[in-house]
Amino acid sequence: MADLYSNLAGISSPNPFWLASAPPTNSGYQVQRAFEAGWGGAVWKTLGEPIINSTSRFAAVSFNGQRVAGFNNIELISDRPLEVNLREIAETKKRFPDRAIVASLMVEPQQEKWHEIVKQVEAVGVDGLELNFGCPHGMAERGMGAASGQVPALVEQQTYWVKEVAETPVIVKLTPNITDITATAEAAVQGGADSISLINTMNSLAAVDIHTWDTVPNVDGIGTHGGYCGPAVKPIALHMLAECAKNERVTVPISGIGGISNWQNVVEFMLMGASNIQVCTAAMHHGFRIVEDMIDGLSNYLDDKGLDSVDQLIGRSVHKYSDWGNVNLNHQIIARINTETCINCNKCQIACEDTAHQCISRYKDGAGKSYLLVNEDECVGCNLCSIVCPVDGVIDMVKVANGLPPLSWNERQTAMNTLHASNS
């Protein structure tokens, strides 16, 4: 069987599956239950000066019958005394010495405060530190979390302060609530970070109750923006992961976070450059034992691919991710409908007719049986028909051999500029 052993910037764990800093890692009881279920590591819920949490604090977005397609929370960092958390961290590490325990930290942007809390948590035996520069609500209003994480200079400075005294690896957790996440990723590296993790939660308002007109969630009639996570944010997380993974100035390993719900998601994140992954919402939805399926699924996948370890998977798709200007504009695909398995729901024809390129029509054969056919001369290969089709395998997107050499927009512009220069 493939080796699932994982090493993130010197933090080792028996597998790459960590629980993210969040409600599931709020106490020693919970983290120990998670380790018993098979999780390889846990990032302890963010420590700092204890706060008061509100009730209610969670909300979810369901879509087409799927519960918790997205998850919203207005919960803050740990509301338990620091000394209680430190005692439970020590107890948990003693009981599970082979598992990774990382302390998530957040304090005001002051050098002495960072020095103090780093020394306190390292004294109880944590394997690493994760600096929470991403929390988008509550703490940000106090100058911490995303308020720091949106300013590259503050990310670099505070990372540097931590590295002045830290004796364990330092992970910097990045906020997605920013135009270009690579700016803060580079700043973290400049500050001396050993790793980065991403993404933290996104600013969001889950819903508005159309009957009461209250926001969801609300606290005694008042609502506020919260952090959004869960399956709905996975494409955003993958994009930001890929941007960092392909950036030559981001030279540290990455812990991938954001909407990971199954082993297939794990493979996607690792292919796109994550050295390990962190999970929160899926554990809150289904419980800690989901890791069993993740472990079995990843192990079997590696065996099927002939890979000996998870390290052989990391970053294998990064070179396939580039800027739009580098894609081949002469590549051509078209849609073809398998009339034998088509259920004639007409979804593809309606979608194409109303919102795409009007290239699918309905016909009748000699026996009067109705069928759908693509006008291949008009098809631009946009994929919409195959996306809306409710039956897998009915519509294939087929490559067309048009005899044209590869040509990207950048190559086209370079050729045109050369031509203009020679004619002038």
C-alpha positions as CSV (number, residue, x, y, z in Angstrom):
1,M,0.0,0.0,0.0
2,A,1.1,3.6,-0.6
3,D,2.7,5.5,2.2
4,L,0.4,8.3,3.5
5,Y,3.0,9.8,5.8
6,S,3.0,13.5,5.5
7,N,5.6,16.3,6.3
8,L,4.6,19.9,6.1
9,A,7.7,22.1,6.6
10,G,9.0,19.8,9.3
11,I,5.7,19.0,10.9
12,S,5.1,15.3,10.5
13,S,1.9,13.3,10.7
14,P,0.9,9.7,9.8
15,N,-1.4,11.0,7.0
16,P,-2.1,14.4,5.4
17,F,-5.5,14.8,6.9
18,W,-5.7,17.6,9.5
19,L,-8.6,19.3,11.1
20,A,-8.6,23.0,10.6
21,S,-8.7,25.5,13.4
22,A,-12.4,25.8,14.1
23,P,-15.2,24.5,16.4
24,P,-14.1,20.8,15.9
25,T,-10.7,21.6,17.5
26,N,-12.1,23.6,20.4
27,S,-11.0,21.2,23.2
28,G,-8.8,18.3,24.1
29,Y,-11.8,16.0,24.2
30,Q,-12.7,16.8,20.6
31,V,-9.1,16.6,19.2
32,Q,-8.5,13.3,21.0
33,R,-11.8,11.9,19.5
34,A,-10.6,13.0,16.1
35,F,-7.2,11.3,16.5
36,E,-9.0,8.1,17.6
37,A,-11.0,8.3,14.4
38,G,-7.8,8.5,12.3
39,W,-7.0,12.2,11.7
40,G,-3.3,12.8,11.3
41,G,-3.2,16.3,12.8
42,A,-5.2,19.1,14.2
43,V,-4.8,22.9,14.3
44,W,-6.1,23.9,17.7
45,K,-8.9,26.5,17.7
46,T,-7.3,29.9,17.6
47,L,-5.8,31.0,20.9
48,G,-5.6,34.6,22.2
49,E,-7.3,36.7,24.8
50,P,-10.5,34.8,25.5
51,I,-13.6,36.4,24.0
52,I,-17.4,36.2,24.4
53,N,-19.2,34.4,21.6
54,S,-22.8,35.1,20.5
55,T,-25.8,32.9,20.1
56,S,-26.8,32.1,17.5
57,R,-23.7,31.9,15.4
58,F,-24.0,29.4,12.6
59,A,-26.0,29.3,9.4
60,A,-25.9,27.2,6.2
61,V,-26.9,27.4,2.6
62,S,-28.6,24.5,1.0
63,F,-29.1,24.1,-2.7
64,N,-31.3,21.8,-4.7
65,G,-31.8,19.5,-1.7
66,Q,-28.1,19.4,-0.7
67,R,-27.8,20.3,2.9
68,V,-24.8,22.5,3.9
69,A,-23.6,23.3,0.4
70,G,-22.2,26.4,2.1
71,F,-21.6,27.2,5.7
72,N,-21.5,30.6,7.5
73,N,-20.4,31.4,11.0
74,I,-19.9,34.4,13.2
75,E,-18.1,32.5,15.9
76,L,-14.8,34.0,17.1
77,I,-11.6,32.6,18.5
78,S,-11.5,30.4,21.6
79,D,-13.7,31.6,24.5
80,R,-11.9,29.4,26.9
81,P,-9.0,30.5,29.2
82,L,-5.6,30.2,27.6
83,E,-4.3,28.1,30.5
84,V,-7.1,25.5,30.0
85,N,-6.3,25.2,26.3
86,L,-2.6,24.8,27.1
87,R,-3.2,22.1,29.6
88,E,-5.3,20.2,27.2
89,I,-2.8,20.6,24.4
90,A,-0.1,19.0,26.6
91,E,-2.4,16.2,27.6
92,T,-3.4,15.5,24.0
93,K,0.2,15.5,22.7
94,K,1.2,13.1,25.5
95,R,-1.5,10.7,24.6
96,F,-1.0,11.0,20.8
97,P,2.7,11.7,20.3
98,D,2.7,10.8,16.6
99,R,-0.1,13.2,15.6
100,A,0.6,16.8,14.6
101,I,-0.8,19.5,17.0
102,V,-0.5,23.0,15.7
103,A,-1.5,26.0,17.7
104,S,-3.5,28.7,15.8
105,L,-2.7,32.1,17.3
106,M,-4.1,35.6,17.0
107,V,-3.1,38.6,19.0
108,E,-3.0,42.4,18.5
109,P,-0.2,43.5,16.1
110,Q,2.3,44.1,18.8
111,Q,5.7,42.4,19.0
112,E,5.7,41.7,22.7
113,K,2.2,40.1,22.5
114,W,3.3,37.7,19.7
115,H,6.5,36.9,21.6
116,E,4.6,36.1,24.8
117,I,2.0,33.8,23.3
118,V,4.5,31.9,21.1
119,K,6.6,31.1,24.2
120,Q,3.6,30.0,26.1
121,V,2.2,27.5,23.5
122,E,5.6,26.1,22.5
123,A,6.3,25.3,26.2
124,V,3.5,22.7,26.2
125,G,4.9,20.8,23.2
126,V,3.1,21.9,20.1
127,D,4.5,20.8,16.8
128,G,4.0,24.1,15.0
129,L,2.2,27.4,14.9
130,E,-0.4,28.8,12.6
131,L,-0.8,32.6,12.5
132,N,-4.5,33.4,11.9
133,F,-4.4,36.4,9.5
134,G,-7.8,35.5,8.0
135,C,-10.7,35.7,10.4
136,P,-13.1,38.1,8.5
137,H,-15.4,39.0,11.4
138,G,-15.3,40.2,14.9
139,M,-11.6,40.0,15.3
140,A,-11.0,42.0,12.2
141,E,-13.1,44.8,13.7
142,R,-10.4,44.8,16.5
143,G,-7.5,45.1,14.1
144,M,-6.7,41.4,14.0
145,G,-7.4,38.6,11.6
146,A,-8.2,39.7,8.1
147,A,-7.5,43.3,9.1
148,S,-3.9,42.3,9.3
149,G,-4.1,39.7,6.6
150,Q,-5.2,42.2,4.0
151,V,-2.1,44.3,4.4
152,P,1.1,42.6,3.1
153,A,3.4,44.8,5.2
154,L,1.6,43.7,8.4
155,V,1.7,40.0,7.4
156,E,5.4,40.3,6.8
157,Q,6.1,42.2,10.0
158,Q,4.1,40.0,12.3
159,T,5.5,36.8,10.8
160,Y,9.0,38.2,11.4
161,W,8.1,38.9,15.0
162,V,7.0,35.3,15.5
163,K,10.0,33.9,13.8
164,E,12.2,35.9,16.2
165,V,11.3,33.6,19.0
166,A,9.6,30.5,17.5
167,E,11.4,27.2,17.8
168,T,8.8,25.3,15.8
169,P,7.7,25.7,12.2
170,V,5.5,28.7,11.5
171,I,2.5,28.5,9.1
172,V,0.7,31.7,8.0
173,K,-3.0,31.3,7.3
174,L,-4.1,33.7,4.5
175,T,-7.4,35.5,4.0
176,P,-9.2,35.1,0.6
177,N,-10.8,38.5,1.2
178,I,-8.2,40.3,-0.9
179,T,-7.7,41.1,-4.6
180,D,-4.5,39.1,-5.0
181,I,-3.6,36.4,-2.4
182,T,-0.1,36.0,-3.8
183,A,0.8,39.5,-2.5
184,T,0.2,38.3,1.1
185,A,1.7,34.9,0.4
186,E,4.9,36.5,-0.8
187,A,4.9,38.8,2.3
188,A,4.6,35.8,4.5
189,V,7.6,34.2,2.8
190,Q,9.5,37.4,3.2
191,G,8.7,37.4,6.9
192,G,10.2,34.0,7.2
193,A,7.2,31.7,7.2
194,D,8.0,28.0,6.9
195,S,4.6,27.4,5.2
196,I,1.3,29.0,4.3
197,S,-2.2,27.7,4.6
198,L,-5.2,28.8,2.6
199,I,-8.0,29.7,2.3
200,N,-9.6,31.1,5.5
201,T,-13.3,31.9,5.3
202,M,-14.8,34.5,3.0
203,N,-17.0,37.5,4.0
204,S,-20.6,36.5,3.6
205,L,-24.2,36.9,4.7
206,A,-25.9,33.5,4.6
207,A,-29.5,34.7,4.0
208,V,-32.4,37.0,4.8
209,D,-35.6,35.5,6.2
210,I,-38.3,36.8,3.8
211,H,-41.0,36.3,6.4
212,T,-39.4,38.0,9.4
213,W,-36.9,40.2,7.4
214,D,-34.2,39.2,9.8
215,T,-30.7,38.2,8.6
216,V,-29.6,34.6,9.0
217,P,-28.1,34.1,11.5
218,N,-29.2,37.0,13.7
219,V,-28.6,37.8,17.4
220,D,-31.6,39.3,19.0
221,G,-32.7,40.8,15.7
222,I,-29.3,42.0,14.6
223,G,-27.1,40.3,12.0
224,T,-23.6,40.7,10.8
225,H,-21.2,39.4,8.1
226,G,-19.6,36.1,8.8
227,G,-17.1,33.6,7.4
228,Y,-18.2,31.4,4.5
229,C,-16.8,27.9,3.9
230,G,-17.9,24.5,2.8
231,P,-18.2,22.9,-0.6
232,A,-19.3,26.1,-2.2
233,V,-15.9,27.8,-1.7
234,K,-13.9,24.9,-3.1
235,P,-13.4,26.4,-6.6
236,I,-12.2,29.7,-5.1
237,A,-9.8,27.8,-2.8
238,L,-8.4,25.8,-5.7
239,H,-7.8,28.9,-7.7
240,M,-6.0,30.7,-4.9
241,L,-4.0,27.6,-4.1
242,A,-2.9,27.3,-7.8
243,E,-2.0,31.0,-8.0
244,C,0.4,30.5,-5.0
245,A,1.7,27.2,-6.1
246,K,2.8,28.5,-9.5
247,N,4.3,31.7,-8.1
248,E,8.1,31.4,-8.1
249,R,8.3,33.7,-5.1
250,V,6.1,31.5,-2.9
251,T,8.8,29.0,-2.1
252,V,7.3,27.3,0.9
253,P,4.9,24.3,1.2
254,I,1.2,24.9,1.3
255,S,-1.6,23.5,3.5
256,G,-4.8,23.4,1.4
257,I,-8.1,24.4,3.0
258,G,-11.5,25.2,1.6
259,G,-14.5,23.0,0.9
260,I,-12.7,19.7,1.1
261,S,-15.4,17.0,1.6
262,N,-14.0,13.7,0.3
263,W,-10.9,12.0,-0.9
264,Q,-11.4,13.2,-4.5
265,N,-11.2,16.8,-3.3
266,V,-8.0,15.9,-1.4
267,V,-6.4,14.6,-4.6
268,E,-7.4,17.8,-6.5
269,F,-5.8,20.0,-3.8
270,M,-2.6,17.9,-3.7
271,L,-2.3,17.9,-7.5
272,M,-2.6,21.6,-7.4
273,G,0.2,22.0,-5.0
274,A,-1.0,21.3,-1.4
275,S,1.4,19.3,0.7
276,N,-1.5,18.4,3.1
277,I,-5.1,19.4,3.7
278,Q,-7.2,20.8,6.4
279,V,-10.9,20.0,6.9
280,C,-13.6,21.8,8.9
281,T,-17.2,22.0,7.5
282,A,-17.3,18.3,6.3
283,A,-16.4,17.2,9.8
284,M,-19.1,19.5,11.3
285,H,-21.6,18.1,8.8
286,H,-20.8,14.4,9.1
287,G,-18.6,13.8,12.1
288,F,-14.9,12.8,12.6
289,R,-15.2,9.4,11.0
290,I,-15.4,10.8,7.5
291,V,-11.6,10.6,7.6
292,E,-11.8,6.8,7.3
293,D,-13.2,7.1,3.8
294,M,-10.7,9.8,3.0
295,I,-7.8,7.6,4.1
296,D,-9.1,4.5,2.2
297,G,-9.9,6.5,-0.9
298,L,-6.5,8.3,-1.1
299,S,-4.6,5.1,-0.4
300,N,-6.5,3.1,-3.1
301,Y,-6.1,6.0,-5.5
302,L,-2.3,6.1,-5.1
303,D,-2.1,2.3,-5.5
304,D,-4.2,2.5,-8.7
305,K,-1.9,5.2,-10.1
306,G,1.2,3.3,-9.1
307,L,2.4,5.9,-6.7
308,D,4.3,5.0,-3.6
309,S,3.6,8.0,-1.5
310,V,1.6,11.2,-1.2
311,D,4.7,13.2,-2.0
312,Q,4.6,11.9,-5.6
313,L,1.2,13.5,-6.0
314,I,1.9,17.0,-4.8
315,G,1.9,19.6,-7.5
316,R,1.6,17.3,-10.5
317,S,-1.1,19.6,-12.2
318,V,0.5,23.0,-11.4
319,H,2.2,23.2,-14.8
320,K,-1.1,22.7,-16.5
321,Y,-2.5,25.9,-14.8
322,S,-1.6,29.1,-16.6
323,D,-2.9,32.5,-17.6
324,W,-5.6,32.8,-20.2
325,G,-3.2,34.3,-22.7
326,N,-1.3,31.0,-22.9
327,V,-4.2,28.7,-24.0
328,N,-4.3,27.3,-27.5
329,L,-7.0,29.3,-29.4
330,N,-6.8,26.8,-32.3
331,H,-7.9,23.9,-30.1
332,Q,-11.4,22.9,-31.2
333,I,-14.0,20.6,-29.6
334,I,-17.7,20.1,-30.5
335,A,-20.6,18.4,-28.7
336,R,-22.1,15.1,-29.9
337,I,-25.3,13.7,-28.5
338,N,-25.7,9.9,-28.0
339,T,-29.3,9.5,-29.2
340,E,-29.5,5.9,-27.8
341,T,-29.1,7.1,-24.2
342,C,-30.6,10.6,-24.5
343,I,-33.8,10.9,-22.5
344,N,-35.1,13.8,-24.6
345,C,-35.5,16.1,-21.7
346,N,-34.6,19.0,-24.0
347,K,-32.4,20.7,-21.4
348,C,-29.4,21.0,-23.7
349,Q,-31.5,22.4,-26.6
350,I,-33.1,25.0,-24.4
351,A,-29.8,26.1,-22.8
352,C,-28.1,26.3,-26.2
353,E,-31.0,28.1,-27.9
354,D,-31.6,30.7,-25.1
355,T,-28.1,31.3,-23.7
356,A,-25.4,29.9,-26.0
357,H,-25.1,29.5,-29.8
358,Q,-28.3,28.0,-31.2
359,C,-26.7,24.9,-32.6
360,I,-28.9,22.1,-31.2
361,S,-32.1,21.2,-33.0
362,R,-34.8,18.6,-32.7
363,Y,-35.6,16.2,-35.6
364,K,-37.6,13.1,-36.3
365,D,-36.4,9.9,-37.9
366,G,-38.3,7.9,-40.5
367,A,-40.3,6.2,-37.8
368,G,-41.4,9.5,-36.4
369,K,-39.2,9.2,-33.3
370,S,-37.8,12.5,-32.0
371,Y,-34.1,13.1,-31.4
372,L,-31.7,15.9,-30.8
373,L,-28.7,16.7,-33.1
374,V,-25.8,19.2,-32.9
375,N,-25.1,21.4,-35.9
376,E,-21.3,20.8,-35.7
377,D,-20.5,23.7,-38.0
378,E,-22.1,26.1,-35.5
379,C,-20.9,24.5,-32.3
380,V,-18.2,26.4,-30.5
381,G,-17.4,23.8,-27.9
382,C,-18.5,25.9,-24.9
383,N,-19.5,22.7,-22.8
384,L,-22.9,24.2,-21.7
385,C,-25.0,21.4,-23.1
386,S,-22.9,18.7,-21.4
387,I,-23.0,20.6,-18.1
388,V,-26.8,20.9,-18.0
389,C,-27.5,17.4,-19.3
390,P,-28.8,15.3,-16.3
391,V,-27.5,12.0,-17.6
392,D,-23.7,11.3,-17.5
393,G,-22.2,10.2,-20.8
394,V,-25.1,11.3,-23.1
395,I,-23.2,14.3,-24.5
396,D,-19.5,14.0,-25.3
397,M,-17.2,16.9,-26.1
398,V,-15.1,15.6,-29.0
399,K,-11.8,17.1,-30.2
400,V,-11.8,18.1,-33.9
401,A,-8.7,17.7,-36.0
402,N,-8.7,21.0,-37.8
403,G,-5.1,20.9,-39.0
404,L,-4.2,24.3,-37.3
405,P,-1.0,24.6,-35.3
406,P,-1.2,25.6,-31.7
407,L,-1.6,29.4,-31.3
408,S,-2.1,31.3,-28.1
409,W,-3.2,34.9,-27.7
410,N,0.3,35.9,-26.5
411,E,1.9,34.2,-29.5
412,R,-0.6,35.9,-31.8
413,Q,0.1,39.3,-30.3
414,T,3.9,38.8,-30.5
415,A,3.6,37.8,-34.2
416,M,1.4,40.8,-35.0
417,N,3.8,43.2,-33.2
418,T,6.7,41.8,-35.2
419,L,4.7,42.2,-38.4
420,H,3.9,45.8,-37.6
421,A,7.5,46.6,-36.7
422,S,8.7,45.2,-40.0
423,N,6.2,47.2,-42.0
424,S,6.9,50.5,-40.3
